[in-house]
Amino acid sequence: MKKLTHLLAGLALALGITPAIAQDGPLRIEITEGVIEPLPFAIPVFIAENAAAQEYAAQLSQVVAADLAGTGLFRQISPDSFISTVSNFDAPVQYADWKAINAQALITGAVSVAEGGRVNVKFRLFDVFSEAPLGDGLQLGGTTTSWRRIAHKVADQVYSRITGEGGYFDSRVVFVHEEGPKNARQKRLAVMDYDGANVQYLTNSASIVLAPRFSPTGDRVIYTSYETGFPKIYVMDVGTVQRRILEDQPGTMTFAPRFAPDGQTVVFSLERGGNTDIYRYSPGGTTQALTNAPSIETAPSYSPDGTQIVFESDRSGTQQLYKMPANGGEPTRISFGEGRYGTPVWSPRGDLIAFTKQHQGRFHIGVMRTDGSEERLLTASFLDEGPTWSPNGRVIMFTRSGSGAGGESALYSVDISGRNLKRVPTPGAASDPAWSPLLP
Amino acid sequence: MIRAAAISLAAVGPAAAEVPAPIRAEMIPVAQCWNVGSLSPVAALTSVTVAFSLSRDGKVVTDSLKMTAWDGTSEAAALEAYEAARRAILRCSQDGFDLPAEQYDAWKHIEMTFDPRRMEVS
């Protein structure tokens, strides 16, 4: 537990001094000291309301608990310490028993499986010390094969009710699965739940694939493939795995694509005659250059309102970040710190830009305001790169690679506070993660 | 300064009994229960003022808790910050605050401002 201390030392505890007699109005106290610790919560195993629900009840509550604890903002209280048992979803809560073990939030749930394989989950969230429900109870349903999604949705609700911001658990990540040594690495596109479960491969390993990105609705993925021998952009329907080439101008290479918020327009890099600029592909098939410079312009990313694009360019002599109007126009440089900056990504909240920074032989994932101010580095390692934002803008996932010929790539995530750095489980080496929006 | 004056008065004679020790903020310890870790970034930039009443045994009258003011970017963030403040008050007052009963009028109504913007991690 980290203790927070007042900037103006000594003032905090003195502020309560007040005449004890003949006082007008309330006693006024200012609190500028607090603690940062995971909020302890209790989640008794959800009640199985029929025999078929037995196998799901325990797993559902485990996934909900793992989602919450995995944020670093919550701490699961061991069921071994529970005083109360919850055997009836509608029974009154024994608040004193939960207070005694310092549970600040209590999550109760019940699961039933109907004929035909439909899972129904109802849950309630309680603020233990207020002795009151936190929001209304909620019921969610789905097929037995989607039980993990139901659990993620429950966790999203709990997260949202306690923190006041949207959740991110019911989401997916597209990434590049890697096999083999660095000098002969095979790469396949894959998608998985945000927590590494339910991995599905979208392509085989016949050709190199790079930099997949979800569409704003999460139903399509845009990526770069070398299957023609040159980098070209493809769009794939995630459900059917059908794909098509986006743009094929002979004699050019296209890469680093990203959807605009409208889900139709695509911004990407196009190399022609040794020069790389940023282009826009619009619905209807028209392609328009947004930059025209002898330097390398790449890694474009839209602001969430679609009005601006941030990208990297070496026009100043070193790789730096710039932003420009979505229709093109004079770019404004926004990175001015020491080192080189790349792969900028606008946050879904619109307030921050995540980036990769290389400085003094180390790589960092960082964030800055959209005007380049308040730069903060969140990580440092031999090679960290390619940030992607969680749907709520609270967490960043990225690629971390080890040194040497055998150095594997893996996916990591970190809270934007810089806390809770952790590896994301994948079936093997992995790189280039891109987070989906929250699933419908 | 007020505290020093009270001690001085106590030393000069009978009148000292009429000047009880002042109520100090540490007699109502809430900071140790104020967990700002789960606040969203925007709520962490919002100060809230919470008014509440205490019963004579130093326990919070739960129904009296209410947000009376906030300073930040949105009401949603203020409500979130208020919930964290409310939890802190309720957690730390479980056993009742240890306050002098003879001065009940001085502490029966409290207005507590929680300002996360003025904190730093030590």
Interface residues (C-beta under 8 A of the other chain):
Chain A: K2 K3 L4 T5 H6 L7 L8 A12 L13 A14 L15 G16 I17 T18 P19 A20 I21 Q23 G25 P26 L27 R28 I29 E30 I31 T32 E33 G34 V35 I36 E37 P38 L39 L73 F74 K99 Q104 D127 F129 S130 E131 I162 T163 G164 E165 R394 I416 S417
Chain B: I2 R3 V19 P20 A21 P22 I23 R24 A25 E26 M27 I28 V30 A31 Q32 C33 W34 N35 V36 G37 S38 L39 S40 P41 V42 A43 A51 T62 A76 A77 L79 E80 E83 A85 R86 R87 A88 L90 R91 Q94 P100 Q103 D105 A106 W107 H109 I110 E111 M112 T113 F114 D115 P116 R118 M119 E120 V121 S122
